[in-house]
Amino acid sequence: MQHITWSLSRAPLKSSKLLRIGGSAATDFLQGLITQKLPLEGSSSYTAMCDIKGRIHSTGRLFNLPDGSYLYDSESSSLGHLKPYILRKQRKVVTLEDVTEKFTATALLGAPKGVNMFEGSGVLACAQDDIGVVRIVTDDTVDLGTVFNEKVQSSEEGYKFYRRVAGYLSSSEAKGMTVYEANVDLLNGISYDKGCYLGQETVARGYHKGQIRKRCMPAVIFPEDWEGEIEDGETELSVASKLNYESGDESAREYDVKQGEGVEFNGKKVATVVTPPLTPPGKIPTPVIISTYVDKREAWNGSVVEVGGGTGRIWCWKPQWWGALDERGRKMKTKDMSLQMKEE
């Protein structure tokens, strides 16, 4: 089985679509589509675009560009999706351009947190996301292989493994989910004090009146004879070290869990696998991302389940970047966390 490369490595994000939104009305146009508030507080932010029912159409990172325009880096967005939302009065003051062929998106793994080291000629945008991955958008004048020298390996599979261990969904995996199931709120991608946008009523109702129970979580399917455990808040590095387990059971099967497949415990479905299979498939243990009811997982977490045409022992956990959740499953505000620490 291929494991995550934890030293500095880079991964070309071949599935990224890069859309530039410009013009004097670009901010007003985007304000009516994204879950994040504009202008952005920093150089970039994670955000989502929803349909009228509040279901995700795409997620991605929105960058401020020096000329006042924006760059939306996402897998599942397109000009065809955005164009119908340009109002008649905005047609001459909003410009949309697909710059995917002009620029390349790359993920840098293993960089120290807080790093924003890439700027200058040929670099369109650069930012570190909430799981510590540096995303760089460059033109064809920049050769990252030369910048990092040969020691920095190029590993797209390594990035896919990292995302699964971190519990970080791609845009195509999040499509059709609520923003809470896809953890957009925990990735600081929602503003609750902005003006109207598509799907806002559903998003706001879920936060102010609902109980957020269903979320996507990282999980590992181990051979049945694995006797360890994974605790909430474990780091990606700690979890990755446990993926090297070699089963003494010769029947340990090839990983064959498909996207959308159910995870069953005692004959009942308790979770759904939301990540597609990795290629090439390897023997379990292997990381996946599942959608499940967080408050019910204690009944089956660490148990033998049926999945992928066979059985395995599953562990899922709350990743460190989630932070603290309140009693309704929402991200706890800083002042609430301070009050809780005082009480303890």
C-alpha positions in Angstrom: 0.0 0.0 0.0 1.2 3.5 -0.8 1.4 5.8 2.2 1.4 9.5 2.7 4.7 11.4 2.1 5.1 13.5 5.2 8.3 15.3 4.1 7.9 18.4 1.9 6.1 17.3 -1.3 4.1 18.9 -4.0 1.0 17.7 -5.8 -0.4 19.1 -9.1 -4.1 19.7 -8.7 -5.1 18.6 -12.2 -8.8 18.7 -11.4 -8.8 22.3 -10.3 -10.8 24.8 -12.3 -9.5 28.4 -12.0 -12.1 31.1 -12.7 -11.3 34.8 -12.6 -14.1 37.2 -11.7 -13.5 40.8 -12.4 -15.1 44.1 -13.3 -16.4 47.0 -11.2 -19.4 44.9 -9.9 -17.4 41.7 -9.2 -17.8 42.0 -5.5 -21.5 42.6 -5.6 -21.9 39.7 -8.0 -20.0 37.3 -5.8 -21.7 38.6 -2.7 -25.0 37.1 -3.9 -23.5 33.7 -4.6 -20.9 32.7 -1.9 -21.3 31.8 1.8 -18.3 34.0 2.8 -18.6 37.8 3.3 -16.8 40.2 1.0 -14.4 42.0 1.1 -12.3 39.1 2.4 -10.5 39.8 5.7 -7.2 38.3 4.4 -5.7 37.3 1.0 -8.1 34.4 0.6 -10.8 32.3 2.2 -12.5 29.0 1.9 -16.1 29.3 0.7 -19.0 27.6 -0.9 -21.7 28.2 -3.6 -25.1 26.7 -3.0 -28.3 26.2 -4.9 -31.6 27.7 -3.9 -32.2 24.8 -1.5 -29.0 25.4 0.3 -27.2 22.4 -1.2 -23.6 22.8 -2.2 -22.9 23.3 -5.9 -19.1 23.9 -5.3 -16.6 24.6 -2.6 -13.2 26.2 -3.1 -10.7 28.9 -2.2 -11.4 32.5 -3.2 -8.3 34.7 -3.7 -8.1 38.5 -3.8 -6.0 39.5 -6.8 -3.9 42.6 -6.9 -6.0 44.2 -9.7 -9.1 44.0 -7.6 -10.5 40.9 -9.3 -11.0 37.5 -7.7 -9.7 34.0 -8.4 -12.0 31.0 -7.5 -10.1 27.7 -7.3 -12.5 24.9 -7.3 -13.0 21.4 -8.8 -16.7 21.6 -9.7 -17.4 25.2 -10.7 -17.6 26.5 -14.2 -18.4 29.6 -16.3 -21.6 27.8 -17.3 -22.7 27.8 -13.6 -21.9 31.4 -13.0 -23.1 33.2 -16.1 -26.9 32.7 -15.5 -26.5 34.7 -12.3 -25.2 37.9 -13.9 -28.0 40.4 -13.8 -28.8 42.4 -16.9 -27.4 45.6 -15.3 -24.2 43.8 -14.4 -23.4 42.4 -17.9 -21.0 45.2 -18.8 -19.4 45.5 -15.4 -18.8 41.8 -14.5 -16.2 39.8 -16.4 -15.8 36.0 -16.1 -12.8 34.1 -17.5 -11.7 30.5 -17.2 -7.9 30.7 -16.7 -7.4 27.0 -16.1 -5.3 26.7 -19.3 -3.2 29.7 -18.4 -2.3 28.8 -14.8 -1.5 25.7 -12.7 -2.7 24.9 -9.2 -0.4 23.0 -6.9 -0.7 21.8 -3.3 2.4 21.9 -1.1 2.4 19.4 1.7 4.6 19.4 4.8 5.2 23.2 4.9 5.3 24.8 8.4 1.9 26.3 9.4 1.7 30.0 8.8 3.9 29.9 5.7 3.1 32.1 2.8 6.4 32.0 1.0 5.6 32.3 -2.7 5.2 35.6 -4.4 6.6 37.6 -7.3 6.7 37.1 -11.1 4.6 34.1 -12.3 2.7 33.6 -9.0 -0.9 34.6 -9.3 -2.1 33.5 -5.8 -0.8 31.6 -2.8 -2.3 30.8 0.6 -2.3 28.2 3.3 -5.6 26.5 4.0 -7.1 25.4 7.2 -5.5 21.9 7.1 -2.0 23.3 6.6 -1.8 22.7 2.8 -0.2 25.6 0.8 -2.1 26.2 -2.5 -0.1 27.9 -5.2 -1.4 29.2 -8.5 1.4 29.9 -11.0 1.8 30.5 -14.7 4.1 28.5 -17.1 7.1 30.7 -16.3 7.4 29.1 -12.9 8.9 25.6 -12.6 8.2 24.4 -9.1 10.5 21.4 -9.7 13.3 23.9 -10.0 12.1 26.1 -7.1 12.0 23.1 -4.7 14.8 21.0 -6.2 14.6 17.2 -6.8 14.1 16.5 -3.0 10.6 17.8 -3.1 8.7 14.9 -4.7 5.6 15.4 -6.9 2.9 13.1 -5.5 -0.8 13.6 -6.4 -1.6 10.3 -4.6 0.1 11.6 -1.5 -2.3 14.6 -1.5 -5.3 12.3 -1.8 -4.1 10.3 1.2 -3.5 13.4 3.2 -7.0 14.8 2.4 -8.6 11.6 3.6 -6.6 11.4 6.9 -7.4 15.1 7.5 -11.1 14.6 6.6 -11.0 17.4 4.0 -13.5 17.0 1.2 -12.9 18.0 -2.4 -15.5 20.1 -4.1 -16.8 17.2 -6.2 -17.2 15.1 -3.0 -19.1 17.9 -1.2 -21.5 18.6 -4.1 -25.1 18.1 -3.1 -24.4 18.1 0.7 -25.5 20.8 3.2 -22.7 23.2 4.2 -22.7 21.6 7.7 -22.4 18.0 6.5 -19.4 19.1 4.4 -17.9 21.1 7.3 -17.8 24.4 5.4 -18.6 26.2 8.7 -15.7 24.5 10.5 -13.4 25.6 7.7 -14.4 29.2 8.4 -16.2 29.4 5.1 -19.5 30.9 6.2 -20.4 34.4 7.3 -23.6 34.8 9.3 -23.8 38.6 9.2 -23.6 39.2 5.4 -26.4 40.1 2.9 -28.5 37.7 0.9 -27.0 35.0 -1.2 -28.3 31.9 -2.9 -29.3 29.3 -0.3 -28.8 31.7 2.6 -32.2 30.9 4.3 -31.4 27.2 4.6 -27.9 27.9 5.8 -29.0 30.4 8.4 -31.9 28.2 9.6 -29.5 25.3 10.1 -27.3 27.4 12.3 -29.8 29.4 14.3 -32.6 26.9 14.8 -31.2 23.4 13.9 -29.2 20.7 15.5 -26.2 19.9 13.4 -25.8 16.1 13.8 -24.6 14.8 10.4 -21.0 15.6 9.3 -18.3 14.1 7.2 -15.4 12.6 9.2 -12.1 10.9 8.5 -12.1 7.2 9.1 -9.8 4.2 8.6 -10.9 0.7 7.8 -8.5 -1.7 9.4 -8.2 -5.5 9.3 -10.4 -7.1 12.0 -7.3 -8.1 14.0 -6.1 -4.5 14.6 -6.3 -3.8 18.3 -5.4 -0.1 18.4 -7.6 3.0 18.5 -7.8 6.5 17.1 -8.8 9.3 19.4 -10.6 12.6 18.6 -8.1 15.3 17.9 -5.2 13.1 16.8 -2.9 14.7 14.4 -2.6 13.6 10.7 0.9 12.4 11.4 -0.2 10.2 14.4 -2.9 8.6 12.3 -0.6 8.1 9.4 1.8 6.1 11.5 -1.0 3.6 12.3 -1.6 3.0 8.6 1.6 0.9 8.4 -0.1 -1.9 10.3 0.5 -5.3 8.7 -2.3 -7.8 9.4 -1.4 -11.3 10.5 -4.6 -12.4 8.8 -3.7 -13.7 5.4 -7.3 -13.0 4.2 -6.8 -9.3 4.7 -8.5 -8.2 1.4 -7.8 -5.6 -1.2 -9.4 -2.3 -0.5 -12.6 -2.2 -2.6 -14.8 0.4 -1.0 -16.7 2.5 -3.6 -18.0 6.1 -3.3 -21.6 6.1 -2.1 -21.3 2.7 -0.5 -22.9 2.1 2.9 -21.1 1.1 6.1 -23.3 -1.4 8.1 -23.1 -2.5 11.7 -25.3 -5.2 13.0 -27.3 -5.1 9.7 -28.0 -1.4 9.9 -26.4 1.4 7.8 -24.4 3.7 10.1 -22.4 5.7 7.6 -21.8 6.4 3.9 -18.4 6.5 2.2 -18.1 9.8 0.3 -14.6 9.5 -1.2 -13.9 7.6 -4.4 -11.5 4.7 -4.4 -7.8 5.4 -4.5 -5.8 4.2 -7.5 -4.2 1.8 -7.4 -6.1 0.1 -4.6 -4.2 -1.3 -1.7 -4.8 -3.6 1.2 -6.5 -2.3 4.2 -5.8 -0.3 6.4 -6.6 2.7 4.3 -8.2 6.1 5.0 -11.6 7.2 3.7 -14.1 10.0 4.5 -17.5 9.0 5.7 -20.8 10.9 6.3 -22.4 9.9 9.6 -24.3 11.1 12.6 -21.6 12.3 15.0 -23.7 11.8 18.2 -24.4 8.1 17.3 -20.9 6.9 16.4 -20.0 5.7 19.9 -22.3 2.7 19.3 -20.1 1.3 16.5 -16.8 3.1 16.4 -13.9 0.7 16.7 -16.2 -2.2 15.8 -16.2 -4.7 12.9 -18.4 -3.5 10.1 -19.5 -4.6 6.7 -18.2 -2.5 3.8 -16.8 -2.9 0.4 -18.0 -6.5 0.0 -16.3 -7.7 3.1 -15.6 -6.8 6.8 -13.1 -4.6 8.6 -12.7 -2.7 11.8 -13.5 1.0 11.5 -12.3 4.0 13.5 -13.5 7.5 12.8 -12.5 10.6 14.7 -12.9 14.4 15.0 -9.9 16.0 13.4 -7.9 18.6 15.2 -8.9 21.4 12.9 -12.6 21.1 13.8 -12.0 22.8 17.1 -14.6 22.7 19.9 -18.3 22.2 19.1 -21.2 23.4 21.2 -24.2 21.3 22.4 -26.0 21.9 19.1 -23.0 20.7 17.0 -22.0 24.2 15.9 -18.5 25.6 15.9 -17.9 27.2 19.3 -17.2 30.9 19.2 -14.0 32.2 20.9 -15.9 33.9 23.7 -17.9 30.7 24.4 -14.7 28.7 24.5 -13.1 31.1 27.0 -16.2 30.9 29.2 -16.1 27.1 29.1 -12.4 27.0 30.1 -13.2 29.3 33.1 -16.0 27.0 34.2 -13.7 24.0 34.0 
